[in-house]
Amino acid sequence: MVAKKEEKNYWLMKSEPDVFSIEDLEKVPAQTTHWDGVRNYQARNFMRDTMKVGDQLFFYHSNAAPSGIAGIAEIVKAGYPDFTAFDKNDVHFDPKSDKANPTWYMVDVKFVESFARVLSLEDLRGIAALQNMVLLQKGSRLSVQPVTSSEWQAVVALARKL
């Protein structure tokens, strides 16, 4: 019997670069850290239920000039309770979150590469293969979102070309 190869998932995760950038990720010990502070249920569900070790993600700089995809990181630890929700001194503290039944989850990510330049929304909108990408849909604000394999390949190809 041949073992079925597990499919890799791809993601896009947003961070404001003045809070935590891809350059910051590259500088932390082992180029690895937890992705904390996600306080949206749909994004939490992706982190808790679907993301797995080996999945790759586009690191997106939001509220920047320009906003866009800055590089690639990898999931190195699957979803676990976000401990910042329990820390009264942390900006992400949630008094309703219960350690026995955590509301919020996070994953650990590791730096893979920075792109030569940020791929702006304008760059991405110019690629026909990305017309259905969640990021480019009107009103899309989710900080953690799935990316299809074909979208992943199109963005990586664009980054290599620039």
Backbone as CSV, one residue per row, in Angstrom:
resi,resn,N_x,N_y,N_z,CA_x,CA_y,CA_z,C_x,C_y,C_z
1,MET,0.849,-1.190,0.000,0.000,0.000,0.000,0.886,1.243,0.000
2,VAL,0.576,2.190,-0.855,1.344,3.422,-0.971,0.751,4.466,-0.035
3,ALA,1.621,5.077,0.767,1.159,6.129,1.677,0.759,7.354,0.874
4,LYS,-0.370,7.933,1.250,-0.848,9.136,0.571,-0.042,10.332,1.063
5,LYS,0.488,11.094,0.125,1.244,12.291,0.469,0.267,13.362,0.949
6,GLU,0.569,13.931,2.115,-0.307,14.958,2.660,-0.110,16.267,1.897
7,GLU,-1.202,16.879,1.520,-1.193,18.127,0.767,-0.741,19.286,1.658
8,LYS,0.106,20.136,1.111,0.557,21.329,1.826,-0.467,22.436,1.615
9,ASN,-0.729,23.187,2.670,-1.597,24.350,2.575,-0.740,25.596,2.459
10,TYR,-1.327,26.625,1.864,-0.663,27.910,1.735,-1.549,28.978,2.346
11,TRP,-0.911,30.003,2.901,-1.618,31.033,3.646,-1.050,32.402,3.334
12,LEU,-1.788,33.422,3.741,-1.301,34.781,3.774,-1.629,35.298,5.164
13,MET,-0.617,35.855,5.829,-0.813,36.397,7.175,-0.329,37.843,7.182
14,LYS,-1.164,38.705,7.760,-0.894,40.137,7.739,-0.330,40.617,9.075
15,SER,0.623,41.521,8.962,1.166,42.211,10.125,1.558,43.619,9.705
16,GLU,1.347,44.565,10.583,1.798,45.920,10.297,3.306,45.952,10.538
17,PRO,4.070,46.410,9.558,5.525,46.348,9.694,6.087,47.174,10.839
18,ASP,5.358,48.205,11.298,5.855,48.963,12.451,5.580,48.224,13.761
19,VAL,4.766,47.157,13.715,4.525,46.308,14.875,5.439,45.088,14.812
20,PHE,5.410,44.375,13.677,6.289,43.221,13.468,6.389,42.968,11.974
21,SER,7.602,43.096,11.451,7.828,42.974,10.011,8.543,41.667,9.685
22,ILE,8.645,41.380,8.401,9.406,40.203,7.987,10.882,40.376,8.353
23,GLU,11.362,41.615,8.355,12.740,41.870,8.789,12.910,41.547,10.268
24,ASP,11.879,41.848,11.067,11.917,41.488,12.490,11.974,39.972,12.659
25,LEU,11.178,39.256,11.863,11.178,37.793,11.929,12.558,37.242,11.585
26,GLU,13.193,37.833,10.603,14.516,37.368,10.194,15.547,37.561,11.308
27,LYS,15.335,38.549,12.174,16.310,38.895,13.222,16.101,38.165,14.549
28,VAL,14.914,37.584,14.779,14.684,36.927,16.074,15.485,35.629,16.158
29,PRO,15.785,35.156,17.383,16.549,33.909,17.518,15.913,32.768,16.722
30,ALA,16.762,32.046,16.007,16.348,30.922,15.156,15.361,31.347,14.071
31,GLN,15.213,32.652,13.868,14.295,33.215,12.871,12.884,32.641,13.027
32,THR,12.502,32.389,14.268,11.230,31.734,14.579,10.551,32.444,15.743
33,THR,9.234,32.614,15.639,8.463,33.198,16.733,7.007,32.752,16.636
34,HIS,6.245,33.069,17.689,4.806,32.783,17.668,4.074,33.945,17.000
35,TRP,2.964,33.609,16.337,2.120,34.602,15.680,0.916,34.789,16.582
36,ASP,0.989,35.777,17.443,-0.034,35.960,18.478,-0.966,37.113,18.157
37,GLY,-1.974,37.267,18.987,-2.845,38.429,18.918,-3.952,38.387,17.892
38,VAL,-4.150,37.264,17.227,-5.247,37.162,16.253,-6.560,37.089,17.030
39,ARG,-7.446,38.038,16.774,-8.706,38.106,17.509,-9.899,38.146,16.564
40,ASN,-9.875,37.271,15.607,-10.967,37.091,14.659,-11.250,35.589,14.630
41,TYR,-12.510,35.203,14.768,-12.844,33.783,14.886,-12.494,32.973,13.644
42,GLN,-12.737,33.528,12.460,-12.422,32.780,11.244,-10.911,32.564,11.127
43,ALA,-10.135,33.607,11.383,-8.678,33.484,11.344,-8.201,32.513,12.425
44,ARG,-8.792,32.606,13.614,-8.464,31.683,14.710,-8.719,30.235,14.293
45,ASN,-9.841,29.999,13.624,-10.172,28.638,13.202,-9.140,28.088,12.230
46,PHE,-8.656,28.927,11.312,-7.592,28.484,10.406,-6.366,28.073,11.207
47,MET,-5.992,28.906,12.177,-4.792,28.633,12.975,-4.983,27.406,13.860
48,ARG,-6.131,27.260,14.441,-6.400,26.164,15.365,-6.635,24.839,14.645
49,ASP,-7.370,24.883,13.529,-7.885,23.649,12.936,-7.208,23.205,11.635
50,THR,-6.624,24.113,10.895,-6.196,23.781,9.543,-4.699,23.913,9.305
51,MET,-4.079,24.929,9.867,-2.633,25.112,9.650,-1.857,23.954,10.258
52,LYS,-0.830,23.529,9.516,-0.008,22.429,10.042,1.464,22.694,9.747
53,VAL,2.313,22.014,10.455,3.751,22.145,10.272,4.083,21.849,8.809
54,GLY,4.885,22.724,8.222,5.275,22.577,6.821,4.475,23.447,5.875
55,ASP,3.308,23.929,6.305,2.560,24.870,5.471,3.399,26.141,5.309
56,GLN,3.242,26.792,4.174,3.966,28.032,3.943,3.000,29.198,3.871
57,LEU,3.532,30.387,4.143,2.688,31.573,4.153,3.407,32.749,3.527
58,PHE,2.588,33.600,2.926,3.082,34.892,2.489,2.988,35.824,3.682
59,PHE,4.070,36.524,3.957,4.107,37.516,5.028,3.712,38.846,4.393
60,TYR,2.555,39.353,4.784,1.974,40.549,4.183,2.129,41.735,5.116
61,HIS,2.702,42.816,4.622,2.808,44.056,5.390,1.556,44.883,5.131
62,SER,0.734,45.072,6.160,-0.487,45.870,6.022,-0.251,47.274,6.577
63,ASN,-1.111,48.190,6.181,-0.996,49.590,6.611,0.416,50.113,6.422
64,ALA,0.952,49.858,5.253,2.314,50.275,4.919,2.290,51.013,3.589
65,ALA,3.429,51.580,3.236,3.516,52.261,1.947,4.656,51.642,1.145
66,PRO,4.371,50.696,0.262,3.047,50.153,-0.039,2.725,48.942,0.842
67,SER,1.441,48.660,0.994,1.027,47.398,1.594,1.281,46.310,0.568
68,GLY,1.679,45.138,1.032,1.898,44.059,0.084,2.636,42.883,0.680
69,ILE,2.918,41.915,-0.170,3.582,40.682,0.245,5.084,40.937,0.282
70,ALA,5.669,40.731,1.460,7.084,41.050,1.674,7.987,39.823,1.589
71,GLY,7.408,38.626,1.726,8.237,37.428,1.680,7.481,36.192,2.109
72,ILE,8.241,35.176,2.506,7.684,33.857,2.818,8.158,33.403,4.195
73,ALA,7.260,32.752,4.905,7.580,32.090,6.171,6.926,30.709,6.146
74,GLU,7.232,29.909,7.146,6.723,28.544,7.221,6.166,28.274,8.610
75,ILE,5.099,27.500,8.669,4.540,27.076,9.952,5.459,25.995,10.518
76,VAL,5.965,26.222,11.736,6.848,25.237,12.365,6.252,24.657,13.646
77,LYS,5.130,25.202,14.093,4.376,24.627,15.207,2.905,24.905,14.950
78,ALA,2.111,23.837,14.953,0.674,23.950,14.696,-0.017,24.685,15.843
79,GLY,-1.286,25.019,15.629,-2.053,25.836,16.557,-2.032,25.367,18.000
80,TYR,-1.844,26.329,18.898,-1.889,26.089,20.346,-2.421,27.358,21.001
81,PRO,-2.906,27.260,22.260,-3.528,28.431,22.889,-2.607,29.651,22.904
82,ASP,-3.173,30.789,22.562,-2.449,32.058,22.554,-2.344,32.556,23.992
83,PHE,-1.149,32.416,24.562,-0.945,32.772,25.968,-1.072,34.276,26.219
84,THR,-0.986,35.108,25.193,-1.127,36.545,25.416,-2.550,36.902,25.845
85,ALA,-3.508,36.048,25.518,-4.901,36.294,25.908,-5.084,36.222,27.422
86,PHE,-4.164,35.547,28.116,-4.279,35.360,29.564,-3.421,36.336,30.362
87,ASP,-2.614,37.144,29.682,-1.671,38.050,30.331,-2.275,39.449,30.448
88,LYS,-2.636,39.832,31.671,-3.288,41.131,31.897,-2.440,42.308,31.458
89,ASN,-1.134,42.107,31.342,-0.240,43.191,30.941,0.019,43.226,29.438
90,ASP,-0.547,42.297,28.714,-0.324,42.231,27.275,-1.439,42.970,26.539
91,VAL,-1.078,43.617,25.444,-2.043,44.356,24.635,-3.135,43.433,24.076
92,HIS,-2.853,42.145,23.964,-3.832,41.193,23.422,-4.626,40.455,24.501
93,PHE,-4.557,40.919,25.732,-5.291,40.298,26.837,-6.786,40.260,26.532
94,ASP,-7.403,39.118,26.838,-8.851,38.954,26.670,-9.407,38.400,27.973
95,PRO,-10.068,39.227,28.757,-10.564,38.770,30.063,-11.584,37.635,29.969
96,LYS,-12.193,37.428,28.807,-13.178,36.352,28.647,-12.527,35.017,28.293
97,SER,-11.258,35.047,27.885,-10.580,33.811,27.496,-10.253,32.993,28.731
98,ASP,-10.467,31.681,28.640,-10.324,30.770,29.769,-9.243,29.734,29.452
99,LYS,-8.257,29.602,30.338,-7.167,28.648,30.094,-7.687,27.218,29.917
100,ALA,-8.781,26.875,30.600,-9.334,25.520,30.500,-10.039,25.299,29.155
101,ASN,-10.490,26.370,28.545,-11.176,26.297,27.257,-10.788,27.533,26.447
102,PRO,-9.551,27.553,25.921,-9.030,28.762,25.275,-9.865,29.212,24.080
103,THR,-9.999,30.505,23.967,-10.706,31.096,22.836,-9.751,31.306,21.671
104,TRP,-8.537,31.770,21.974,-7.619,32.222,20.937,-6.415,31.304,20.791
105,TYR,-5.979,31.153,19.540,-4.863,30.262,19.213,-3.812,31.015,18.406
106,MET,-2.633,30.437,18.366,-1.541,30.976,17.563,-0.740,29.820,16.989
107,VAL,0.145,30.135,16.076,1.066,29.165,15.484,2.465,29.763,15.588
108,ASP,3.479,28.938,15.421,4.843,29.434,15.332,5.250,29.457,13.871
109,VAL,5.942,30.528,13.493,6.385,30.699,12.118,7.894,30.907,12.075
110,LYS,8.483,30.491,10.951,9.922,30.630,10.737,10.158,31.360,9.420
111,PHE,11.098,32.289,9.450,11.481,33.043,8.265,11.996,32.093,7.190
112,VAL,11.586,32.317,5.945,12.110,31.583,4.800,12.877,32.548,3.889
113,GLU,12.203,33.611,3.451,12.887,34.583,2.586,12.116,35.881,2.508
114,SER,12.857,36.944,2.255,12.263,38.242,1.907,12.319,38.377,0.400
115,PHE,11.316,39.003,-0.180,11.337,39.287,-1.607,12.219,40.505,-1.859
116,ALA,12.701,40.638,-3.084,13.556,41.776,-3.455,12.840,43.100,-3.195
117,ARG,11.523,43.081,-3.365,10.696,44.241,-3.011,9.302,43.741,-2.655
118,VAL,8.578,44.578,-1.940,7.198,44.243,-1.567,6.348,44.184,-2.826
119,LEU,5.563,43.112,-2.941,4.616,42.982,-4.056,3.323,43.686,-3.636
120,SER,3.093,44.839,-4.224,1.953,45.670,-3.842,0.638,45.079,-4.358
121,LEU,-0.459,45.597,-3.824,-1.774,45.191,-4.326,-1.886,45.476,-5.813
122,GLU,-1.325,46.588,-6.253,-1.345,46.929,-7.680,-0.610,45.866,-8.497
123,ASP,0.559,45.418,-8.009,1.299,44.342,-8.684,0.438,43.092,-8.798
124,LEU,-0.206,42.740,-7.701,-0.977,41.497,-7.641,-2.224,41.565,-8.510
125,ARG,-2.869,42.722,-8.532,-4.079,42.874,-9.348,-3.786,42.752,-10.836
126,GLY,-2.537,42.940,-11.224,-2.153,42.823,-12.622,-1.936,41.394,-13.089
127,ILE,-2.120,40.406,-12.212,-1.892,39.002,-12.547,-3.252,38.292,-12.678
128,ALA,-3.568,37.837,-13.871,-4.873,37.208,-14.127,-5.122,36.000,-13.223
129,ALA,-4.098,35.238,-12.929,-4.249,34.029,-12.108,-4.665,34.352,-10.671
130,LEU,-4.600,35.629,-10.276,-4.935,36.016,-8.902,-6.303,36.683,-8.781
131,GLN,-7.091,36.672,-9.847,-8.367,37.403,-9.830,-9.312,36.943,-8.727
132,ASN,-9.198,35.682,-8.280,-10.080,35.183,-7.225,-9.401,35.100,-5.860
133,MET,-8.187,35.594,-5.751,-7.453,35.543,-4.489,-8.228,36.300,-3.411
134,VAL,-8.357,35.697,-2.232,-9.120,36.304,-1.136,-8.630,37.721,-0.862
135,LEU,-7.324,37.916,-0.836,-6.738,39.222,-0.555,-7.277,40.310,-1.465
136,LEU,-7.544,39.977,-2.717,-7.927,40.974,-3.711,-9.431,41.175,-3.836
137,GLN,-10.208,40.476,-3.008,-11.659,40.627,-3.053,-12.079,41.883,-2.290
138,LYS,-13.039,42.576,-2.827,-13.535,43.808,-2.202,-13.989,43.514,-0.767
139,GLY,-13.524,44.322,0.166,-13.915,44.178,1.564,-13.147,43.116,2.324
140,SER,-12.171,42.484,1.700,-11.393,41.435,2.367,-10.429,42.062,3.360
141,ARG,-10.616,41.758,4.639,-9.762,42.333,5.670,-9.177,41.267,6.600
142,LEU,-9.471,40.025,6.357,-9.042,38.942,7.233,-7.517,38.897,7.338
143,SER,-7.000,38.794,8.554,-5.549,38.838,8.770,-4.867,37.498,8.514
144,VAL,-5.624,36.429,8.476,-5.113,35.095,8.146,-6.064,34.531,7.102
145,GLN,-5.522,34.208,5.924,-6.400,33.744,4.854,-5.719,32.673,4.011
146,PRO,-6.523,31.770,3.469,-5.953,30.721,2.620,-5.532,31.267,1.259
147,VAL,-4.542,30.612,0.691,-4.047,30.908,-0.648,-4.037,29.580,-1.398
148,THR,-4.546,29.539,-2.613,-4.538,28.289,-3.373,-3.126,28.005,-3.889
149,SER,-2.894,26.776,-4.261,-1.598,26.377,-4.811,-1.271,27.177,-6.071
150,SER,-2.251,27.370,-6.946,-1.994,28.119,-8.185,-1.718,29.598,-7.886
151,GLU,-2.405,30.168,-6.890,-2.129,31.551,-6.495,-0.720,31.655,-5.913
152,TRP,-0.359,30.678,-5.088,0.983,30.643,-4.500,2.040,30.674,-5.606
153,GLN,1.873,29.793,-6.572,2.844,29.696,-7.669,2.913,30.993,-8.471
154,ALA,1.770,31.635,-8.699,1.746,32.888,-9.471,2.463,34.010,-8.720
155,VAL,2.255,34.092,-7.416,2.910,35.149,-6.629,4.410,34.904,-6.558
156,VAL,4.813,33.666,-6.318,6.242,33.349,-6.260,6.901,33.647,-7.616
157,ALA,6.241,33.312,-8.708,6.775,33.590,-10.045,6.946,35.098,-10.241
158,LEU,5.973,35.883,-9.801,6.066,37.337,-9.908,7.250,37.853,-9.090
159,ALA,7.408,37.347,-7.870,8.514,37.780,-7.008,9.865,37.458,-7.638
160,ARG,9.987,36.321,-8.293,11.254,35.912,-8.912,11.572,36.747,-10.148
161,LYS,10.508,37.255,-10.774,10.665,38.025,-12.012,11.121,39.457,-11.734
162,LEU,10.729,39.991,-10.588,11.009,41.407,-10.267,12.390,41.605,-9.683
